[in-house]
Amino acid sequence: MKSVHELSIDELEELRDSYYYQLLDTDEEVLGDIVSPDEIPMENVIAHYEGTYFVEEDFFCNVMSILK
């Protein structure tokens, strides 16, 4: 298991996308002027997922590399 601080950039990008769409569904006001996931500062993503632990299979980018 890995903490958010141990994730690869590809894994962090996936988390940022997930976080963006979660906010769109649950708390859109938090996004303010943000209109795409890549506008969310990575430090916000890291803070949001602090204390969460991940395994390789949590990320599509890892699953795809296994399938190749």
MIKOL-584170 format. One record per residue: x, y, z of N, C-alpha, C, O, CB in turn; residue number from 0; residue in three letters. Coordinates in steps of 0.05 Angstrom, whole numbers, always signed. Glycine has a CB too. Example, Ala and Ser with C-alpha at 12.3 -4.5 7.8 and 13.67 -1.06 7.14 Angstrom:
% MIKOL-584170
+--------+---------+--------+---------+----------+--------+--------+---------+--------+--------+---------+--------+---------+----------+--------+-----+------+
! n.east ! n.north !   n.up ! ca.east ! ca.north !  ca.up ! c.east ! c.north !   c.up ! o.east ! o.north !   o.up ! cb.east ! cb.north !  cb.up ! seq ! type !
+--------+---------+--------+---------+----------+--------+--------+---------+--------+--------+---------+--------+---------+----------+--------+-----+------+
!   +264 !    -114 !   +156 !    +246 !      -90 !   +156 !   +264 !     -66 !   +156 !   +285 !     -66 !   +169 !    +226 !      -89 !   +181 !   0 !  Ala !
!   +257 !     -45 !   +142 !    +273 !      -21 !   +143 !   +258 !      +1 !   +157 !   +268 !     +23 !   +161 !    +282 !      -12 !   +114 !   1 !  Ser !
+--------+---------+--------+---------+----------+--------+--------+---------+--------+--------+---------+--------+---------+----------+--------+-----+------+
***
This chain:
% MIKOL-584170
+--------+---------+--------+---------+----------+--------+--------+---------+--------+--------+---------+--------+---------+----------+--------+-----+------+
! n.east ! n.north !   n.up ! ca.east ! ca.north !  ca.up ! c.east ! c.north !   c.up ! o.east ! o.north !   o.up ! cb.east ! cb.north !  cb.up ! seq ! type !
+--------+---------+--------+---------+----------+--------+--------+---------+--------+--------+---------+--------+---------+----------+--------+-----+------+
!    +17 !     -24 !     +0 !      +0 !       +0 !     +0 !    +18 !     +25 !     +0 !    +40 !     +25 !    +11 !     -19 !       +0 !    +24 !   0 !  Met !
!     +7 !     +46 !    -13 !     +23 !      +71 !    -16 !     +5 !     +94 !     -6 !    -19 !     +94 !    -11 !     +32 !      +75 !    -45 !   1 !  Lys !
!    +18 !    +113 !     +6 !      +4 !     +138 !    +13 !     +4 !    +156 !    -11 !    +18 !    +150 !    -31 !     +18 !     +152 !    +38 !   2 !  Ser !
!    -11 !    +177 !    -10 !     -12 !     +196 !    -32 !    +15 !    +208 !    -38 !    +20 !    +217 !    -61 !     -32 !     +219 !    -25 !   3 !  Val !
!    +33 !    +209 !    -19 !     +60 !     +220 !    -23 !    +78 !    +201 !    -38 !   +100 !    +209 !    -47 !     +72 !     +227 !     +4 !   4 !  His !
!    +70 !    +176 !    -41 !     +87 !     +157 !    -55 !    +77 !    +150 !    -83 !    +88 !    +133 !    -97 !     +87 !     +131 !    -39 !   5 !  Glu !
!    +57 !    +164 !    -92 !     +45 !     +158 !   -118 !    +61 !    +170 !   -141 !    +75 !    +190 !   -138 !     +16 !     +169 !   -120 !   6 !  Leu !
!    +59 !    +157 !   -164 !     +71 !     +168 !   -188 !    +55 !    +191 !   -199 !    +33 !    +196 !   -190 !     +74 !     +146 !   -210 !   7 !  Ser !
!    +67 !    +206 !   -217 !     +53 !     +229 !   -229 !    +28 !    +220 !   -244 !     +7 !    +234 !   -243 !     +71 !     +245 !   -248 !   8 !  Ile !
!    +29 !    +197 !   -257 !      +5 !     +187 !   -271 !    -17 !    +180 !   -251 !    -41 !    +186 !   -256 !     +12 !     +162 !   -288 !   9 !  Asp !
!    -10 !    +169 !   -229 !     -30 !     +162 !   -208 !    -42 !    +188 !   -196 !    -66 !    +189 !   -192 !     -17 !     +145 !   -186 !  10 !  Glu !
!    -25 !    +207 !   -191 !     -34 !     +233 !   -181 !    -53 !    +247 !   -201 !    -73 !    +259 !   -193 !     -11 !     +251 !   -174 !  11 !  Leu !
!    -47 !    +245 !   -226 !     -64 !     +257 !   -247 !    -92 !    +243 !   -246 !   -112 !    +257 !   -249 !     -51 !     +254 !   -275 !  12 !  Glu !
!    -92 !    +217 !   -243 !    -118 !     +203 !   -241 !   -133 !    +212 !   -217 !   -158 !    +216 !   -218 !    -113 !     +173 !   -240 !  13 !  Glu !
!   -120 !    +216 !   -195 !    -133 !     +226 !   -170 !   -144 !    +254 !   -175 !   -166 !    +260 !   -166 !    -114 !     +225 !   -147 !  14 !  Leu !
!   -129 !    +270 !   -188 !    -138 !     +298 !   -194 !   -164 !    +297 !   -211 !   -182 !    +312 !   -205 !    -116 !     +314 !   -208 !  15 !  Arg !
!   -164 !    +280 !   -231 !    -189 !     +277 !   -247 !   -212 !    +268 !   -230 !   -234 !    +279 !   -232 !    -184 !     +257 !   -270 !  16 !  Asp !
!   -207 !    +248 !   -214 !    -229 !     +237 !   -196 !   -239 !    +259 !   -177 !   -263 !    +262 !   -173 !    -219 !     +213 !   -180 !  17 !  Ser !
!   -220 !    +274 !   -166 !    -228 !     +295 !   -147 !   -244 !    +316 !   -161 !   -264 !    +326 !   -150 !    -202 !     +307 !   -135 !  18 !  Tyr !
!   -236 !    +324 !   -185 !    -251 !     +344 !   -200 !   -280 !    +336 !   -205 !   -298 !    +351 !   -200 !    -237 !     +350 !   -227 !  19 !  Tyr !
!   -283 !    +311 !   -215 !    -310 !     +302 !   -221 !   -327 !    +297 !   -196 !   -351 !    +300 !   -196 !    -309 !     +276 !   -238 !  20 !  Tyr !
!   -314 !    +290 !   -174 !    -327 !     +287 !   -149 !   -338 !    +315 !   -140 !   -361 !    +317 !   -131 !    -308 !     +276 !   -127 !  21 !  Gln !
!   -322 !    +335 !   -143 !    -331 !     +362 !   -135 !   -353 !    +372 !   -154 !   -371 !    +386 !   -144 !    -307 !     +382 !   -136 !  22 !  Leu !
!   -351 !    +366 !   -179 !    -373 !     +373 !   -197 !   -400 !    +361 !   -188 !   -421 !    +374 !   -190 !    -367 !     +364 !   -226 !  23 !  Leu !
!   -399 !    +337 !   -178 !    -423 !     +323 !   -170 !   -433 !    +331 !   -142 !   -457 !    +332 !   -137 !    -419 !     +294 !   -170 !  24 !  Asp !
!   -415 !    +338 !   -124 !    -422 !     +342 !    -96 !   -419 !    +370 !    -85 !   -434 !    +378 !    -67 !    -406 !     +324 !    -80 !  25 !  Thr !
!   -401 !    +385 !    -96 !    -395 !     +412 !    -84 !   -383 !    +430 !   -105 !   -360 !    +440 !   -102 !    -375 !     +409 !    -60 !  26 !  Asp !
!   -398 !    +435 !   -126 !    -388 !     +450 !   -149 !   -378 !    +478 !   -142 !   -360 !    +489 !   -155 !    -410 !     +452 !   -170 !  27 !  Glu !
!   -389 !    +490 !   -121 !    -381 !     +517 !   -114 !   -351 !    +519 !   -106 !   -338 !    +539 !   -110 !    -398 !     +528 !    -90 !  28 !  Glu !
!   -341 !    +497 !    -96 !    -312 !     +496 !    -87 !   -294 !    +501 !   -111 !   -272 !    +511 !   -109 !    -306 !     +469 !    -74 !  29 !  Val !
!   -303 !    +492 !   -135 !    -286 !     +495 !   -159 !   -282 !    +524 !   -167 !   -262 !    +531 !   -180 !    -299 !     +480 !   -182 !  30 !  Leu !
!   -301 !    +541 !   -160 !    -298 !     +570 !   -168 !   -295 !    +572 !   -198 !   -313 !    +564 !   -213 !    -274 !     +582 !   -154 !  31 !  Gly !
!   -273 !    +584 !   -207 !    -268 !     +588 !   -235 !   -254 !    +565 !   -249 !   -248 !    +566 !   -273 !    -251 !     +613 !   -239 !  32 !  Asp !
!   -249 !    +543 !   -235 !    -236 !     +520 !   -246 !   -255 !    +505 !   -265 !   -278 !    +498 !   -257 !    -226 !     +500 !   -224 !  33 !  Ile !
!   -246 !    +501 !   -290 !    -263 !     +489 !   -310 !   -252 !    +462 !   -320 !   -265 !    +450 !   -337 !    -268 !     +507 !   -333 !  34 !  Val !
!   -229 !    +454 !   -311 !    -218 !     +428 !   -319 !   -200 !    +417 !   -296 !   -190 !    +433 !   -280 !    -201 !     +431 !   -345 !  35 !  Ser !
!   -197 !    +391 !   -295 !    -182 !     +379 !   -273 !   -153 !    +389 !   -271 !   -144 !    +393 !   -248 !    -181 !     +350 !   -277 !  36 !  Pro !
!   -140 !    +395 !   -293 !    -112 !     +403 !   -292 !   -108 !    +431 !   -279 !    -86 !    +439 !   -275 !    -100 !     +403 !   -319 !  37 !  Asp !
!   -130 !    +445 !   -274 !    -128 !     +471 !   -261 !   -128 !    +469 !   -230 !   -122 !    +488 !   -216 !    -151 !     +489 !   -270 !  38 !  Glu !
!   -134 !    +445 !   -220 !    -133 !     +441 !   -191 !   -104 !    +438 !   -183 !    -90 !    +420 !   -194 !    -151 !     +416 !   -182 !  39 !  Ile !
!    -95 !    +454 !   -164 !     -67 !     +451 !   -155 !    -62 !    +423 !   -143 !    -79 !    +413 !   -128 !     -60 !     +472 !   -135 !  40 !  Pro !
!    -40 !    +410 !   -150 !     -35 !     +384 !   -141 !    -33 !    +383 !   -110 !    -40 !    +362 !    -98 !      -8 !     +373 !   -152 !  41 !  Met !
!    -24 !    +405 !    -97 !     -24 !     +404 !    -68 !    -52 !    +402 !    -56 !    -54 !    +391 !    -34 !     -10 !     +430 !    -58 !  42 !  Glu !
!    -72 !    +412 !    -70 !    -100 !     +408 !    -61 !   -108 !    +379 !    -63 !   -122 !    +369 !    -45 !    -119 !     +426 !    -77 !  43 !  Asn !
!   -100 !    +366 !    -84 !    -106 !     +338 !    -88 !    -93 !    +321 !    -66 !   -105 !    +304 !    -54 !     -97 !     +328 !   -116 !  44 !  Val !
!    -67 !    +327 !    -61 !     -52 !     +312 !    -41 !    -65 !    +317 !    -13 !    -67 !    +298 !     +2 !     -23 !     +322 !    -40 !  45 !  Ile !
!    -73 !    +341 !     -7 !     -86 !     +347 !    +19 !   -112 !    +332 !    +21 !   -119 !    +322 !    +43 !     -90 !     +377 !    +22 !  46 !  Ala !
!   -127 !    +331 !     -1 !    -153 !     +317 !     +0 !   -150 !    +287 !     +6 !   -166 !    +276 !    +20 !    -168 !     +321 !    -26 !  47 !  His !
!   -130 !    +275 !     -6 !    -126 !     +246 !     -3 !   -107 !    +238 !    +19 !    -99 !    +215 !    +22 !    -116 !     +235 !    -29 !  48 !  Tyr !
!    -98 !    +258 !    +35 !     -81 !     +253 !    +58 !    -94 !    +232 !    +76 !   -117 !    +234 !    +83 !     -74 !     +279 !    +74 !  49 !  Glu !
!    -79 !    +212 !    +84 !     -89 !     +191 !   +102 !   -102 !    +168 !    +87 !   -110 !    +148 !   +100 !    -109 !     +203 !   +121 !  50 !  Gly !
!   -104 !    +170 !    +61 !    -115 !     +148 !    +45 !    -92 !    +131 !    +34 !    -71 !    +142 !    +26 !    -133 !     +159 !    +22 !  51 !  Thr !
!    -95 !    +105 !    +34 !     -75 !      +88 !    +23 !    -85 !     +74 !     -2 !   -109 !     +67 !     -4 !     -66 !      +67 !    +44 !  52 !  Tyr !
!    -67 !     +70 !    -21 !     -75 !      +59 !    -47 !    -59 !     +34 !    -54 !    -37 !     +30 !    -43 !     -70 !      +81 !    -68 !  53 !  Phe !
!    -70 !     +18 !    -71 !     -56 !       -5 !    -83 !    -54 !      +0 !   -113 !    -69 !     +16 !   -124 !     -71 !      -32 !    -76 !  54 !  Val !
!    -37 !     -15 !   -126 !     -32 !      -12 !   -155 !    -59 !     -13 !   -171 !    -63 !      +3 !   -189 !     -13 !      -34 !   -165 !  55 !  Glu !
!    -76 !     -31 !   -163 !    -101 !      -35 !   -178 !   -121 !     -13 !   -175 !   -142 !     -13 !   -188 !    -114 !      -61 !   -169 !  56 !  Glu !
!   -116 !      +6 !   -158 !    -134 !      +29 !   -155 !   -133 !     +48 !   -178 !   -150 !     +66 !   -182 !    -127 !      +44 !   -129 !  57 !  Asp !
!   -113 !     +44 !   -195 !    -108 !      +64 !   -217 !   -109 !     +50 !   -244 !    -96 !     +30 !   -249 !     -81 !      +77 !   -213 !  58 !  Phe !
!   -124 !     +62 !   -262 !    -127 !      +52 !   -289 !   -100 !     +51 !   -303 !    -95 !     +32 !   -318 !    -147 !      +69 !   -304 !  59 !  Phe !
!    -83 !     +71 !   -299 !     -57 !      +71 !   -312 !    -41 !     +46 !   -305 !    -26 !     +36 !   -322 !     -41 !      +96 !   -305 !  60 !  Cys !
!    -43 !     +36 !   -281 !     -29 !      +12 !   -273 !    -41 !     -13 !   -284 !    -27 !     -32 !   -292 !     -28 !      +11 !   -243 !  61 !  Asn !
!    -67 !     -14 !   -285 !     -81 !      -37 !   -296 !    -75 !     -40 !   -326 !    -70 !     -62 !   -336 !    -112 !      -34 !   -292 !  62 !  Val !
!    -74 !     -17 !   -340 !     -68 !      -18 !   -368 !    -40 !     -28 !   -373 !    -35 !     -42 !   -393 !     -72 !      +10 !   -381 !  63 !  Met !
!    -21 !     -20 !   -356 !      +7 !      -29 !   -360 !    +10 !     -59 !   -355 !    +27 !     -73 !   -367 !     +26 !      -14 !   -342 !  64 !  Ser !
!     -7 !     -70 !   -338 !      -7 !      -99 !   -333 !    -18 !    -114 !   -357 !     -8 !    -136 !   -363 !     -24 !     -106 !   -308 !  65 !  Ile !
!    -38 !    -103 !   -370 !     -50 !     -116 !   -393 !    -33 !    -116 !   -418 !    -37 !    -132 !   -436 !     -77 !     -102 !   -399 !  66 !  Leu !
!    -13 !     -99 !   -419 !      +4 !      -97 !   -443 !    +23 !    -120 !   -445 !    +39 !    -121 !   -464 !     +19 !      -71 !   -443 !  67 !  Lys !
+--------+---------+--------+---------+----------+--------+--------+---------+--------+--------+---------+--------+---------+----------+--------+-----+------+
***
